[in-house]
Amino acid sequence: MSGVDFDFDVVDPAASEVVAPAYPIAQWHNGQQTLKALGGVPYTGGLVLPSKYLPDGFTIPNWTLAQMTFRSGKEESALTAQKALIAPIRSRFRWFVNQAGVVTNFPRSAYTAGSNMRGHLQVLSAVQGLNEPIVITFKGKASQTFENLLKDFTTRVVQLANRHAPKGRALPRYAFWMTLAPGPHTKAGNAGQEAVVTLPTLALPLDLTIDYARSIYVGRDNLLAFQDWYRQAEPWAAEWDKTGAGSSDGAGEFEEEAEPEHAQARVS
């Protein structure tokens, strides 16, 4: 039947299922020392954002187009960054266990000692040069490291700025840009199961001043936009508050078995 109007006036938002928004997902990638001659993210580590989630010809300032090869042999074009200017807006965390190829996910509160659980952190982030947020995913040691970096940044930078805030007001962490970069190649893991990683770091000056905090402030327009992104991400953040086998990591994230293979990565 044509010409029938939708009855928007009677819709009760509380009686509708909430659907979490989907975001492009970048991964934290560990570099490998043997690829020094190759350079770039395959060697240093950093962020990998598959081009398939982006419009044709899309670029991000200071990110490099690279061709990544996965353990499965599949090649994929991606934007990569050794350093990225980001503002973390919201995060979610869970534990996961991979048994015989079946991945079971657990909320943070369900940790069990001796169960071989690994941490999985996703951070909804603004990236300087982008008009929409992306998700950055960290696993294992990288997830623990980045959570500690966020705490340190809040203590040393955000609280410094908020000492000047009027009563009842405080800037959130996403009011400030932070420079995310890979650290040196180092070993991580239990004895006999060690792997070389390039864990995330934040570039901060030794002398933190209010002038420095002002220099990395995102500005009024960005602050208003990031606040909206924070509110919109409420159902996204809540998705991981349950246990489930084989549940989704979010739209388009690399499969566990298809993470970038260091030895075969090459820059185009």
N, C-alpha and C positions, 0 to 999 in steps of 0.2 A: 504494500500500500504506500503510495507516495503522498507527500504533503502533510505527514503526521509530525507534530512537534514533539521533541523529547521533554519529559516532565522533570527537568532539573530542579524545579522548585520544591519537589517532594522528597528529594534524595537526602537520606541521613548518612553523612560520612562515617558515623560510628557503626553502621550496619554493612559496611563494605570491607572485604578482605584487603589488608594492606600489602601492597607489592613493593618489595625492596628495589630501589633503583639499581641499574647495572652500570658499571664503570669499566673503562679500559684498565687492564692490569699490567703493570710493569713488575719485573722480578729483580731482586738483588742477586747479582751474579758474582761468584768468586773467580778472580783471575788466576792464571797459572804461570809460574815462573819460566817454564820452558818456552813461552810465547813472547819473550822479551823483544825479539826481532820483529814480531808482528805488531806489537804495540796495541794501543787502544784498550777497550774494555776486556777483550779476551785475555790480555796480560794483566792489567791493573785491577780488574773487577769494576763493578759499578752497576748502573741500571740498564735494563733491557726492556723496551716497549715495542711489541710486535707491530709492524706497519699495517697488518690486516685490520687492526682496530681503528685506523685513522683514514681520513680522506686521501685520495690519490694526490701525491705531491706535497703532502703535509709535512711541515718541518717544525722543530722547536729550536729556538736560539741556543747555540752552544752544544746541541746534541748532534751525533754523527750517525749517518745511515750505514748499517753494517749487515752482512749476510751471516747469520748464525746457523750452525749445523747441530742437530740434536742427536742424542744417543741412538734414536731410531733410524738415523740416516736422513731424516727430513730436513730440508733447508728452509729457512724463513728469514725474510727481510725484517729488520728492526731498527728503531732509533735507539741509540745507546749514549750514555753519558757517564764520563768519569767523575764529573762534578755536576751537581744539580742544585739549583736554588729552589727550595720548597717551603711550604707552610703546612705542617701537619694539622689537619682539621679534626679528624676523628679516627679511632682505631678499634679493632676487634682482635681477640686472641683466642686460640684454642690449642689443645694438645691433639696429636694424631699418632696412631700406631699403624704400621704397615705389616700385616701378617699374611704371608702367602699371596701377596698381590692385592689383598683386600685392605683398604684404608678405613679405619674407624676413627672418628673425630670425637673429642670430648671437650666440654667447656673448661675454663680455667680452674674452677672449683673442684673438678673431678680428678685432679692429679693423683696418681698412685705410684709410690716409690717402687723401683725395680721393675716397672712395666715397659721400659724402653720407649716411653713417651717422648716425642719431640715437640718443641714449640713452633707455632705458626702464627705470625703476626701480620695483619694487614693494616695499612695506614692510608686513609683517604687524605689526599694531599693536593693542595694547589701547587702548580708549577709555574714559575715566572715565564711568561710568554704564552701560556695557555688560558683560554677562556672558560674551560670546564675542568673539574677535578679528575684525577686519576687515582688508582689504588696502587700502592707499592707493597709488595709482599716479601716478607723475610721468613726464613725457616731456620730451625736449629739454633746454633750459636749466634747467628746474625740477628735473630728475633730478640734474644736476651740482650745482646749488645745495644740494639737500637732502642729498646725500652729504657735502658739505663741512660742513653744519650738524651732521650726526651726528658727524663727526670732532671738531669744535670742542666739542660737548657732552661727548663722552667725555674729551677732554683737560682741560676746565675744571671739569666737575662730577663725573664718575664717578671720575676719578683722584684728585680732591680727597678724596672720601669714602673711597677705598680706601687712602689713606695711614694710615688708622686701622684697617685690617683686620688680623686676626691672620695670622701667617705661613701661606702656602698657601691663603689664602682671598681672594676678591675679588668684589665685587658686579658683576653684568652691567649693561649700559646700561639694560635694561628694568626695573631696580629703581627707576627715577626717572621721574616725570612730566615731560614737557616741553610747553610751550605753543607750538603751531604757529599762525602767523598770516601773512596776506599782507603783503608789503612794498608800497612805493609803486609807482605806475604808472611803468614805465621801458621803454626800447626795448632789444630784444635781437635778435641775428641779424646776418647779413652785410649789408654796404652794398647797398641796393636790395631787400633781402628782410627788412627789419626789421619786427618786430611788437611791439606794446605788451603787456607781461606784468606780472603782479604775483607776483613770485617768493616762495617760502616763506621765512619768517624764524622765529627762536626768540626768545621774550621772556625775556631773562636780565638780572639786575641787574648794574650795573657792578662792584659789590663782591661777589665770590663768597666765601662763608664756609661753614664746616662746618654752621652753623645753617641756612643756606639749603638745603644738600643734604639735611639731615634733614627740612626742611619739605616737600620734594617726593618723599620716599621713599614708595614705593607701599604699604609695610606687608608684614608676614609672610605673610598669607593670599594677597594678590595675587602676591607673589614666588613662592610655591609654585605657584600656578595658571599664571603666566606661564612658569615653567620647563617645565611640562607642555606648554604650547602650543608652546614652542620645539622640544621633542623631537618632537612630533607633526607639525611642519612640515618635517621633514627631506626627505621625498619632494617636497614642494611646492617647496622651495628648489632641489632638484636638477633640476627639470623644464626649466630654462632653460640647462642645460649642454650644449646641442647646437644645431646649425644646422637650420633648417627653414623651408619656405615656407608661409605662411598658418597657422602653428601657433597654438593657442589662447592667449589672454592670461590665461585663467583663467575660472572660472565667472562669467558675466554681465557681463563688462566691456563698457563702451560700445565700439561699433565706431569705428574711426579716423575714418570719414566722418560719424559721428553724435555728435561731441563737442558740448557745449552751444554754441549760437550766441549770442554776446554780445548782439547788437542786438535779439533777440527774446525774451530771457529776461524773466520777470516774476515777482514775488513774489505768492503767493496770500494 
